[in-house]
Amino acid sequence: MMSFRIGQLAKAAEVNIETIRYYERRGLIVCPAKPETGYRQYSENDLQRLLFIKRAKLLGFKLEEVQNLLTLPEGQCADVQLMAQKKLDQIQLKINDLQRLEVVLQGLLKQCDSLGGKAHCPIIESLLHDK
């Protein structure tokens, strides 16, 4: 079985060493015991755990949620599915909010274009006054 020093583990997982230390403090990764002489050795399982965390974060899961995913026993697909559905719902709300912002900004930019820069800026005006 392969073992890694922290720098090697960080390189293999494509993360910063400080990220690994932070995950250790958060309890996401167990810090191996330090031998009297030498360096702490991380296992292939530690690498797989780090990669799991990275993939979960890419899907939008926060570290607290990742920790919950890591503690679920195998065969708890319904619990994972519920967490994923909640995450999807949150993402859809964000998308809706961003689309609303897009429409507002497009409208303000059209107002700017129609004025040709000869009047007060509609964007600044909208920020100064609650409509």
Backbone as CSV, one residue per row, in Angstrom:
resi,resn,N_x,N_y,N_z,CA_x,CA_y,CA_z,C_x,C_y,C_z
1,MET,0.845,-1.186,0.000,0.000,0.000,0.000,0.884,1.240,0.000
2,MET,0.502,2.186,-0.815,1.288,3.402,-0.979,1.099,4.344,0.208
3,SER,2.164,5.040,0.577,2.046,6.055,1.628,2.658,7.351,1.113
4,PHE,2.186,8.445,1.702,2.577,9.774,1.256,2.974,10.626,2.447
5,ARG,3.950,11.495,2.238,4.162,12.583,3.181,3.175,13.673,2.795
6,ILE,2.980,14.646,3.653,1.937,15.644,3.422,2.112,16.381,2.093
7,GLY,3.334,16.701,1.738,3.581,17.389,0.470,3.227,16.514,-0.726
8,GLN,3.557,15.241,-0.627,3.227,14.302,-1.701,1.713,14.122,-1.809
9,LEU,1.054,14.047,-0.662,-0.402,13.904,-0.644,-1.062,15.130,-1.272
10,ALA,-0.578,16.301,-0.902,-1.117,17.548,-1.453,-0.952,17.578,-2.970
11,LYS,0.215,17.179,-3.441,0.468,17.170,-4.882,-0.428,16.155,-5.584
12,ALA,-0.573,14.965,-5.024,-1.395,13.922,-5.637,-2.865,14.331,-5.709
13,ALA,-3.332,15.049,-4.690,-4.739,15.478,-4.638,-4.943,16.846,-5.286
14,GLU,-3.830,17.488,-5.658,-3.869,18.840,-6.230,-4.550,19.832,-5.297
15,VAL,-4.100,19.813,-4.038,-4.557,20.772,-3.038,-3.329,21.349,-2.343
16,ASN,-3.543,22.383,-1.578,-2.485,23.014,-0.802,-2.268,22.223,0.490
17,ILE,-1.054,22.232,0.988,-0.755,21.575,2.267,-1.633,22.144,3.375
18,GLU,-1.842,23.457,3.351,-2.679,24.089,4.378,-4.120,23.600,4.304
19,THR,-4.566,23.234,3.126,-5.917,22.670,2.970,-6.011,21.357,3.730
20,ILE,-4.996,20.531,3.605,-4.973,19.250,4.325,-4.977,19.501,5.828
21,ARG,-4.171,20.414,6.274,-4.128,20.723,7.717,-5.471,21.256,8.202
22,TYR,-6.111,22.083,7.394,-7.425,22.616,7.745,-8.445,21.482,7.842
23,TYR,-8.427,20.576,6.879,-9.345,19.434,6.919,-9.082,18.551,8.131
24,GLU,-7.839,18.455,8.537,-7.521,17.701,9.756,-8.137,18.389,10.980
25,ARG,-7.985,19.698,11.058,-8.568,20.435,12.192,-10.082,20.320,12.213
26,ARG,-10.699,20.250,11.034,-12.156,20.128,10.935,-12.640,18.696,11.149
27,GLY,-11.712,17.748,11.197,-12.096,16.354,11.398,-12.493,15.623,10.131
28,LEU,-12.213,16.211,8.979,-12.533,15.560,7.713,-11.499,14.492,7.350
29,ILE,-10.285,14.712,7.811,-9.182,13.774,7.592,-8.507,13.559,8.938
30,VAL,-8.144,12.321,9.205,-7.457,12.012,10.466,-5.967,12.278,10.281
31,CYS,-5.422,13.045,11.188,-3.990,13.331,11.162,-3.252,12.099,11.674
32,PRO,-2.378,11.510,10.854,-1.657,10.322,11.329,-0.687,10.680,12.450
33,ALA,-0.405,9.708,13.277,0.551,9.914,14.368,1.932,10.178,13.777
34,LYS,2.664,11.049,14.441,4.013,11.361,13.975,4.990,10.409,14.648
35,PRO,5.750,9.670,13.853,6.737,8.780,14.461,7.831,9.596,15.151
36,GLU,8.527,8.968,16.066,9.576,9.688,16.795,10.620,10.256,15.843
37,THR,10.920,9.509,14.833,11.838,10.004,13.810,11.147,9.895,12.465
38,GLY,11.207,10.945,11.698,10.603,10.899,10.376,9.354,11.752,10.266
39,TYR,8.601,11.461,9.246,7.437,12.263,8.891,6.159,11.449,9.014
40,ARG,5.047,12.166,9.221,3.744,11.506,9.210,3.524,10.890,7.834
41,GLN,2.906,9.730,7.836,2.631,9.049,6.584,1.123,8.950,6.374
42,TYR,0.670,9.415,5.223,-0.733,9.353,4.849,-0.934,8.168,3.909
43,SER,-2.112,7.610,3.949,-2.392,6.402,3.169,-3.117,6.723,1.864
44,GLU,-3.278,5.711,1.055,-4.074,5.807,-0.170,-5.521,6.173,0.182
45,ASN,-6.009,5.664,1.315,-7.367,6.008,1.776,-7.491,7.505,2.052
46,ASP,-6.426,8.090,2.611,-6.435,9.539,2.855,-6.527,10.302,1.531
47,LEU,-5.792,9.813,0.524,-5.854,10.437,-0.791,-7.269,10.326,-1.365
48,GLN,-7.867,9.151,-1.280,-9.223,8.963,-1.797,-10.223,9.854,-1.062
49,ARG,-10.026,10.030,0.229,-10.913,10.886,1.020,-10.784,12.350,0.571
50,LEU,-9.551,12.779,0.354,-9.316,14.140,-0.138,-9.981,14.351,-1.496
51,LEU,-9.848,13.386,-2.377,-10.460,13.495,-3.702,-11.984,13.510,-3.602
52,PHE,-12.532,12.736,-2.676,-13.981,12.741,-2.431,-14.422,14.140,-2.009
53,ILE,-13.691,14.738,-1.086,-14.019,16.082,-0.589,-13.981,17.086,-1.735
54,LYS,-12.933,17.004,-2.568,-12.828,17.920,-3.705,-14.011,17.773,-4.655
55,ARG,-14.376,16.541,-4.981,-15.493,16.316,-5.905,-16.808,16.807,-5.302
56,ALA,-17.004,16.563,-4.018,-18.236,17.019,-3.355,-18.308,18.544,-3.357
57,LYS,-17.181,19.201,-3.117,-17.155,20.662,-3.136,-17.451,21.193,-4.532
58,LEU,-16.957,20.513,-5.560,-17.245,20.925,-6.938,-18.734,20.841,-7.246
59,LEU,-19.433,19.931,-6.581,-20.880,19.811,-6.758,-21.642,20.840,-5.922
60,GLY,-20.907,21.645,-5.163,-21.539,22.715,-4.408,-21.777,22.408,-2.944
61,PHE,-21.325,21.260,-2.467,-21.525,20.927,-1.057,-20.548,21.717,-0.191
62,LYS,-21.051,22.249,0.912,-20.210,22.944,1.888,-19.495,21.897,2.739
63,LEU,-18.449,22.322,3.441,-17.669,21.358,4.229,-18.509,20.640,5.283
64,GLU,-19.472,21.339,5.880,-20.339,20.697,6.871,-21.141,19.567,6.212
65,GLU,-21.598,19.842,4.987,-22.360,18.843,4.253,-21.473,17.676,3.838
66,VAL,-20.243,17.984,3.440,-19.293,16.934,3.078,-19.023,16.048,4.288
67,GLN,-18.880,16.670,5.445,-18.651,15.902,6.671,-19.824,14.951,6.929
68,ASN,-21.045,15.431,6.718,-22.213,14.564,6.868,-22.177,13.413,5.874
69,LEU,-21.797,13.714,4.628,-21.701,12.659,3.621,-20.678,11.603,4.028
70,LEU,-19.565,12.063,4.589,-18.501,11.138,4.985,-18.895,10.255,6.164
71,THR,-19.815,10.733,6.984,-20.184,9.958,8.176,-21.368,9.032,7.939
72,LEU,-22.034,9.180,6.780,-23.158,8.293,6.495,-22.652,6.877,6.228
73,PRO,-23.278,5.899,6.843,-22.875,4.525,6.540,-23.279,4.157,5.118
74,GLU,-22.563,3.194,4.545,-22.913,2.744,3.195,-24.335,2.214,3.193
75,GLY,-24.992,2.374,2.069,-26.367,1.906,1.962,-27.388,2.949,2.379
76,GLN,-26.935,4.161,2.661,-27.840,5.247,3.062,-28.144,6.144,1.869
77,CYS,-28.442,5.532,0.747,-28.671,6.279,-0.490,-29.807,7.285,-0.336
78,ALA,-30.841,6.943,0.390,-31.979,7.857,0.560,-31.538,9.141,1.252
79,ASP,-30.664,9.036,2.253,-30.164,10.222,2.950,-29.315,11.078,2.012
80,VAL,-28.470,10.424,1.227,-27.626,11.150,0.275,-28.495,11.808,-0.787
81,GLN,-29.497,11.099,-1.243,-30.406,11.640,-2.248,-31.123,12.880,-1.708
82,LEU,-31.544,12.844,-0.464,-32.205,13.995,0.153,-31.249,15.189,0.222
83,MET,-30.005,14.948,0.619,-29.016,16.029,0.673,-28.776,16.608,-0.721
84,ALA,-28.679,15.730,-1.715,-28.438,16.187,-3.082,-29.632,16.990,-3.600
85,GLN,-30.846,16.572,-3.258,-32.033,17.303,-3.696,-32.076,18.689,-3.063
86,LYS,-31.725,18.783,-1.784,-31.673,20.095,-1.120,-30.638,20.993,-1.791
87,LYS,-29.487,20.406,-2.117,-28.432,21.173,-2.787,-28.917,21.649,-4.151
88,LEU,-29.579,20.785,-4.903,-30.121,21.157,-6.211,-31.148,22.280,-6.073
89,ASP,-32.008,22.189,-5.064,-33.002,23.245,-4.823,-32.316,24.585,-4.554
90,GLN,-31.246,24.566,-3.751,-30.505,25.792,-3.454,-29.868,26.368,-4.720
91,ILE,-29.322,25.495,-5.552,-28.689,25.931,-6.794,-29.724,26.553,-7.723
92,GLN,-30.909,25.935,-7.807,-31.955,26.480,-8.667,-32.418,27.850,-8.184
93,LEU,-32.486,28.051,-6.865,-32.826,29.374,-6.332,-31.769,30.408,-6.708
94,LYS,-30.501,30.018,-6.618,-29.421,30.929,-6.991,-29.500,31.281,-8.476
95,ILE,-29.785,30.282,-9.302,-29.905,30.533,-10.737,-31.031,31.525,-11.003
96,ASN,-32.176,31.336,-10.347,-33.307,32.265,-10.515,-32.926,33.678,-10.085
97,ASP,-32.234,33.797,-8.950,-31.794,35.113,-8.475,-30.839,35.758,-9.483
98,LEU,-29.906,34.974,-10.007,-28.952,35.502,-10.981,-29.655,35.926,-12.272
99,GLN,-30.669,35.178,-12.690,-31.410,35.555,-13.895,-32.170,36.859,-13.684
100,ARG,-32.731,37.048,-12.476,-33.403,38.318,-12.165,-32.396,39.468,-12.202
101,LEU,-31.219,39.262,-11.626,-30.184,40.294,-11.652,-29.756,40.607,-13.078
102,GLU,-29.671,39.586,-13.903,-29.301,39.775,-15.297,-30.295,40.699,-16.009
103,VAL,-31.582,40.463,-15.794,-32.627,41.278,-16.424,-32.524,42.723,-15.948
104,VAL,-32.333,42.935,-14.663,-32.224,44.290,-14.115,-31.014,45.003,-14.704
105,LEU,-29.866,44.320,-14.720,-28.652,44.955,-15.252,-28.777,45.237,-16.748
106,GLN,-29.387,44.325,-17.482,-29.590,44.576,-18.913,-30.469,45.810,-19.124
107,GLY,-31.511,45.957,-18.319,-32.385,47.121,-18.411,-31.640,48.409,-18.108
108,LEU,-30.814,48.373,-17.079,-30.039,49.571,-16.727,-29.040,49.921,-17.816
109,LEU,-28.420,48.918,-18.401,-27.462,49.181,-19.485,-28.163,49.751,-20.710
110,LYS,-29.376,49.285,-21.008,-30.139,49.843,-22.129,-30.474,51.305,-21.869
111,GLN,-30.799,51.629,-20.607,-31.085,53.029,-20.255,-29.844,53.881,-20.481
112,CYS,-28.686,53.354,-20.100,-27.427,54.085,-20.299,-27.187,54.341,-21.783
113,ASP,-27.387,53.291,-22.590,-27.180,53.432,-24.038,-28.116,54.468,-24.642
114,SER,-29.383,54.479,-24.199,-30.366,55.396,-24.785,-30.083,56.852,-24.424
115,LEU,-29.398,57.079,-23.318,-29.091,58.455,-22.897,-27.813,58.980,-23.538
116,GLY,-27.006,58.077,-24.072,-25.780,58.502,-24.747,-24.790,59.214,-23.848
117,GLY,-24.865,58.990,-22.564,-23.917,59.584,-21.631,-24.157,61.051,-21.346
118,LYS,-25.338,61.601,-21.732,-25.608,63.039,-21.577,-26.368,63.373,-20.297
119,ALA,-26.782,62.397,-19.559,-27.561,62.656,-18.340,-26.915,61.890,-17.182
120,HIS,-27.596,61.937,-16.045,-27.121,61.189,-14.895,-27.142,59.693,-15.216
121,CYS,-26.243,59.010,-14.669,-26.122,57.566,-14.925,-27.280,56.811,-14.268
122,PRO,-28.081,56.079,-15.035,-29.208,55.324,-14.477,-28.774,54.249,-13.470
123,ILE,-27.592,53.719,-13.668,-27.111,52.678,-12.740,-26.846,53.298,-11.378
124,ILE,-26.153,54.435,-11.370,-25.875,55.124,-10.105,-27.174,55.578,-9.470
125,GLU,-28.080,56.121,-10.275,-29.370,56.578,-9.761,-30.136,55.423,-9.097
126,SER,-30.107,54.244,-9.719,-30.848,53.097,-9.160,-30.223,52.637,-7.843
127,LEU,-28.927,52.829,-7.696,-28.254,52.444,-6.451,-28.495,53.470,-5.345
128,LEU,-28.668,54.712,-5.736,-28.898,55.769,-4.758,-30.327,55.796,-4.224
129,HIS,-31.277,55.402,-5.062,-32.686,55.499,-4.699,-33.342,54.139,-4.696
130,ASP,-34.058,53.870,-3.647,-34.820,52.612,-3.559,-36.065,52.751,-4.412
131,LYS,-36.233,51.820,-5.328,-37.409,51.897,-6.221,-38.465,50.927,-5.813
